[in-house]
């Protein structure tokens, strides 16, 4: 019986896409994983994501290195994005758009160094849409528009919200059967009920999932936990590289579930 490959061996074998799930302020953990991939030269051929995953996937595709994104996130303060205003959500999102726009070297999908697909929720059609063209910052902001926290983002005349509403894994933009490495944020966001099907690890042919458990919970009033979440995810990802893949999954970190 052949020995199961380690995650490192699987990633080195052939080009792969990277999928990053949604998760409340999960961009610290995603960036921790991304730094390990960069350090090891295990770079994705294309990317996809929802919400926090859209931010990290989009920023990296736009040319922001994982270490630069880490530095940006660790310097993040609530006043950098906290802009309450009248509307269908607490925050207008304009400060977030301005900050993200200043960070991204590539402003459109076409300018990115790797193809990226951003999942968003179309409010009027009540379905997931995948954005792959146009202004990248607008797509990322829409995918990060957590209901009630942010007002809907308008793209091409349509109100859009958090891509994780219906596509928590953030991988709708990756065709079925493509070789896919998926980082699954295992911890439940505050508004999701226990046992929600969206919390389950998705199953696909040709996909390997990394599940990091026990991460510190981060939020707009717990930004100081971001560094700990980054460090924990980075450490877990490095450990996971040399672990064998079991039924398409590698688990690392505390209490991975």
N, C-alpha and C positions, 0 to 999 in steps of 0.2 A: 504494500500500500504506500503510495507516494507521501512524502512529508509535506505538510501544509507550508506554504511559503510565509516568510515574515512580511510584515507590512512594507519594510524597506525593499525587499526583493520584488514584491508586487508592484510598487511604485516605479522601480527601475526598469521593469520588464518592457514596458511599452508606454507611449504617451497616454495621458489620462486627463479627464476633466475634473474640476474641483467644484463640489457643491457645498454651500455653507447654509445651515439652517437659520431660521429665525429664533429669537430668544431675547427676552427683555434685557437690553444693554449687554448683549452677548458678544459685542464686537471686541471686547477685551480678550475673551477666550479665543475667538477666531483668530485674532492677531497673534496670540501666543502660538497657535498651531502653525500659522503662516510663517512665522520667523524660523521655525524648525525646518520647514520645507525649503525656505530660501538658503539657510545655512548648509543644508545637505545637497543643494542643487537639484532638488526634486520639484521642478516647477511645472505648473499645470499648462496644458495646451489651450484650454478654455475654461471659463468659470461661470457659475450661476449662483444666485442666492436670493433670499427673502429677508427683508427687514435688516437686522444686524448683519446677517450674512450678505445682503446686498451691499451694505456699506463697505465691508472689507473686500468682497470680490470686486466691486466696482472701483474702489480706490486702488487696489493692486493692479487691476487691468489698465487703469489710467496712468500707471507709472509711478505710484507711490510705493516705495519699498516697505516691507513689513517693519523694519526698524524705525523708519521715519513715521509710519502710522502709529507704532507703539509710542513714540515720543509725543506725538500730537494728542493721542488719547490720554496719556498719563498727565498731560498738562491741562486737560479739559476741566473747566469749572462750569457750574450750573448757569452762571450769568452769560456764558458764551452762547447758549441756545434758549434761554428762558425769556420768551417774549409773549406774555399773555395778551389776548385781544378777543374782541367779540367775534363769535363764530361757533361752528360745530366742533369745538375742541378747545382745550385750554390755551394751547400755544399756536401762534400764527405760523411758525416754521420759517420765518424770513431770516432770522439770525442763523439758523442751521444751514439754510441755503447759501447764505453769504460765506459762512466759514468753510463749508464744503467746496464751494466754487473756488475759493482762494487756495485750497489745498491741492486740487486735482490738476496735474499737468495736462491731461487730455480732457477737453470739455465736451466732446461728442463720442459716441460709440465708435465711429469710424476711425478716430484718432488713437484708439486704445492699442496697447502692445499685444493684447490677446483678446479674442472674442469673449463677450460677457453677456449674460441673459439675466435680466432683473424681473422678478415676479412682483406684480402689484395686484391689488384688489379693485376692480371696477365697480364703483358703488351703484351705478345705474343698471348695470347688467348682472350684478351680484355673482360675479365669476372672476377667476384669476386671468389676468392678461400677462403676457411676457413681452417686455420691452427690450428691443435689440438695436434700435436706431433712434437718432435724435440727440437731444441734450442729456448727457449722462447725469449731471447733477440733479435735473428734474426727476429722472427715473429713480435715482437713489432716495431722494427726499420723499417721493411718493411711497416707495416700498417701506420706508421707516416711519410713516405717518400712523403711529399707534392710535387706534380709535380712542376718542375722548381726551387723550393727552395732546395730540396734534390735530389741527384742522385738516380736512382733506386737501391734498395737493392737486392742482389742476394741470393736466397735460393734454394738449390737443383738444381743449374744450370739454374735458371729461374729469369729474371728481374721482380721485384715486386714494386708496388707503393702504395700510400695511399689507405687504404681500403675504405675510404669515397667516392672515385670516383664514385662507383656504389652502395655501401652499406652505405649510410650516417647514417642510424640508427645503424648499427653495430650488427644487431640481426640475420643475416642469419644463424649463428651457433647455434641458439636456435630453436629446432623443433617446428613447428606449434602446437598450443594447449597447450604447456607447460605454466605453471604459470609464468608470466614474469612482472617484474617491470622495466620500461624503463625510463631513464633520457634523455629527449630531449633538446638539446641545441637549443633554439629558434632563436638566432641571426644568421644572414646570414654571411657566410664567404665572404671576399672581392671579390673573383672571381666568386661567384655564382650569377646568374641573379635573379632579383626580380621575385617572382612567380614561381620559379623552383619547380617542383613536389617533388624534394628531400627534400625540406624544410618542407613539410607537415608531420604532426604527423602520423606515420604508424598505421594502424588498424589491430588488431589481436584478435581472441578469447582468453579470459583468460589473457589479458594484461592490466596493469594499467600504465599510463604515467604521469610523473612529468614534467611540463613545467615551467621553470624559465625564466622570461623575464627581460629585462632592465639591463643585466649584462655589466660591463665595458668591452670594447674591449681590448684584450691583443694580443701582437705579439712580434716578435723578437726585435723590437725597442720600445716596450711599456711594457716591463716586469714589470715595476714598478706598473702597474695596476693589476698585478696578485693577490696581497693581497686583493685588493678591490673586485675582482671577487670571490675569495675564500670566503670572509666574506659574500658577498651578497647571494651567493648560499647556504652557510651554514644556514644563517638566514631564507631564503625562504624555505629550506627543513624542517627546524624545524617547521615553521608555517604550512607547507603543511600537516604534520603528522596528525593534528587534523581537517583537512578540509574534507568534504565529497567528495567522488569520483563522478564526473558527466560525464556520458557517457564514462567511462574509462579513464578520464583525471582529474588531479588535477593541478591547476595553482597557481603560487605564484611568488612573486617578482614584480618589476615594469614593466608595459606594456607587460605582458605576452601575447603572440599571438599564 
